Each structure stands twice: as structure tokens, then as C-alpha cells.
């Protein structure tokens, strides 16, 4: 799916040669680090939940944006 999004939504960036710069800037963004950390914790905790349903993307994104962690836990 990521490849499809890259091919369909970032065609102009690829043609102009700044797609790699765009990816680099995304990786520097604070939200990127937060989402990665949240995803790791969420994935580890998911099997412990009784529900087999995934949350909506909107709910997941809100939770990721609110996510913080204790340095002692990492």
C-alpha cells in the first residue's frame, strides 16, 4: 500500500527529484518519532486486549498524538 501511495500521490515529487528530500524531512518530524514509539507499544499490547477489532484510524491517530512514555520504561 505504501508503494501505491508513493506512486499515485507523489508523482510530481518524483519527477522533480525531491521525493527523497520529502522522506528525509518526514523522518525528522516530531510526529514521526511519536507514531513509531506508539506503534511499537500498541503492537506489543494488542494481543492482551479481548477485542479482535482494530480501532478506527482516527482513534488510533488521536491516541498516537497523545502518546507519551516514561523514560524508565524504555
Rosetta blueprint (number, residue, H / E / L):
1 X L
2 X H
3 X H
4 X H
5 X H
6 X H
7 X H
8 X H
9 X H
10 X L
11 X H
12 X H
13 X H
14 X H
15 X H
16 X H
17 X L
18 X L
19 X H
20 X H
21 X H
22 X H
23 X H
24 X H
25 X H
26 X H
27 X H
28 X H
29 X L
30 X H
31 X H
32 X H
33 X H
34 X H
35 X H
36 X H
37 X H
38 X H
39 X H
40 X H
41 X H
42 X H
43 X H
44 X H
45 X H
46 X H
47 X L
48 X L
49 X L
50 X L
51 X L
52 X L
53 X L
54 X L
55 X L
56 X L
57 X H
58 X H
59 X H
60 X H
61 X H
62 X H
63 X H
64 X H
65 X H
66 X H
67 X L
68 X L
69 X L
70 X L
71 X L
72 X L
73 X L
74 X L
